[in-house]
């Protein structure tokens, strides 16, 4: 900024202001579940803070919905019915350019059989599921595929799995 006095003498220096603007750094490793249940809710995914990022751009597979945390480094995802397996991507958004993305592969497991009158088989580890048979019937044979376990019942008219 220059000033001119009454005698017409110019004093001072011109000043120029610069805004420092950087490209966002590369995204780190995304943490969160790699296997989820179709129709499941509350799955949390996190990426470490990205250098020079003003925001975060997340992309989720078809049928998945970000229910909390959009534009932050932690999101909560629900998998509507139907949802499909795929990748979750994230990259940092910077004022001079976006950073390199990172991804995690997500496998969407089917929910167990919805016909309550058949022998039910657990097809994924969906915590807290309760299965019930036809009222008045007893001694059903409940089976779970590899990775599934029963937490209650198993030979009664209802059973819980994890």
Buried (B, 14 or more C-beta within 10 A) or exposed (E): EEEEEEEEEEEEEEEEEEEEEBBBBEBBEBEBBEBBBBBBEEBEBBBEEBBBBEBBBBBBBEBBEBEEBEEEBBBBBBBEEEBEBBBBBBBBBBEEEBBEBBBBEBEBBEBBBEEEEEEBEBBBBBEEBEBEBEEEEEEBEBEBEEEBEBEEBBEBBBBBBB
